[in-house]
Amino acid sequence: LLVSCEEQLNGRGRGDHKWVAMPGTLCFSFQASASVVLSFTALEVSLLIVRFFEAKGRKLCLKWPNDIWDEKFKKCGGILVQAQ
């Protein structure tokens, strides 16, 4: 299940941190089945996103544990993984 939106009104990050989506950003949530193998899912998803944009000529980098930064070292994304 994948849900996307043009505007996010009540985003959140790790802990009690709020996530504010600026106009023109991509916001989405998706549901996936848990893996039987323990993994670093947030880091894996972040790395896949960085590799995707690198293939398109965009330079991004990762900041542990779940942030994606642009070439000017400004945060441009974050991955939040939670078990239900």
C-alpha positions as CSV (number, residue, x, y, z in Angstrom):
1,L,0.0,0.0,0.0
2,L,1.4,3.4,-1.0
3,V,-0.2,6.7,-0.1
4,S,1.1,10.0,-1.5
5,C,0.0,13.6,-1.0
6,E,0.5,17.1,-2.3
7,E,0.4,18.6,1.2
8,Q,1.3,17.1,4.6
9,L,-0.3,18.7,7.6
10,N,0.8,16.6,10.5
11,G,4.2,15.0,9.6
12,R,6.5,13.6,12.3
13,G,10.1,12.5,12.6
14,R,11.9,10.5,15.2
15,G,10.7,11.0,18.8
16,D,8.6,14.1,19.2
17,H,10.1,16.0,16.2
18,K,7.8,17.5,13.7
19,W,8.4,17.2,9.9
20,V,7.3,20.2,7.9
21,A,6.7,19.6,4.2
22,M,7.5,22.6,2.0
23,P,5.5,23.3,-1.2
24,G,6.6,21.1,-4.1
25,T,7.9,18.3,-1.9
26,L,7.1,14.6,-2.3
27,C,5.4,13.1,0.7
28,F,4.4,9.5,0.9
29,S,3.9,6.5,3.2
30,F,3.9,2.9,2.3
31,Q,3.3,-0.4,4.0
32,A,5.5,-3.4,3.5
33,S,5.6,-6.8,5.1
34,A,8.3,-7.3,7.7
35,S,11.3,-9.3,6.7
36,V,12.3,-12.4,8.6
37,V,15.9,-11.3,8.3
38,L,17.0,-8.5,10.6
39,S,18.0,-5.5,8.6
40,F,18.8,-1.7,8.8
41,T,15.6,-0.9,6.8
42,A,15.7,2.9,7.2
43,L,19.3,3.0,6.1
44,E,18.6,0.6,3.2
45,V,15.7,2.7,1.9
46,S,17.8,5.9,2.2
47,L,20.6,4.3,0.3
48,L,18.2,3.2,-2.5
49,I,16.9,6.7,-2.8
50,V,20.4,8.2,-3.0
51,R,21.4,5.7,-5.6
52,F,18.3,6.4,-7.7
53,F,19.0,10.1,-7.8
54,E,22.7,9.6,-8.4
55,A,21.8,7.6,-11.5
56,K,19.8,10.8,-12.6
57,G,22.9,13.0,-12.0
58,R,21.9,14.4,-8.6
59,K,24.5,14.2,-5.8
60,L,23.0,13.3,-2.4
61,C,24.5,11.9,0.8
62,L,23.3,10.1,3.9
63,K,23.5,11.2,7.6
64,W,23.0,8.5,10.1
65,P,20.5,7.2,11.0
66,N,17.8,8.3,8.5
67,D,18.5,11.7,6.8
68,I,19.1,12.4,3.1
69,W,21.1,15.6,2.4
70,D,21.7,17.5,-0.8
71,E,25.1,18.6,-2.2
72,K,25.0,21.7,0.0
73,F,24.5,19.5,3.1
74,K,20.9,20.7,3.6
75,K,18.4,18.0,4.7
76,C,16.1,17.2,1.9
77,G,14.5,13.9,3.2
78,G,14.2,11.5,6.0
79,I,13.1,7.9,6.4
80,L,10.9,6.9,9.3
81,V,10.4,3.1,9.8
82,Q,8.1,1.8,12.4
83,A,6.7,-1.7,13.2
84,Q,3.0,-2.2,13.8
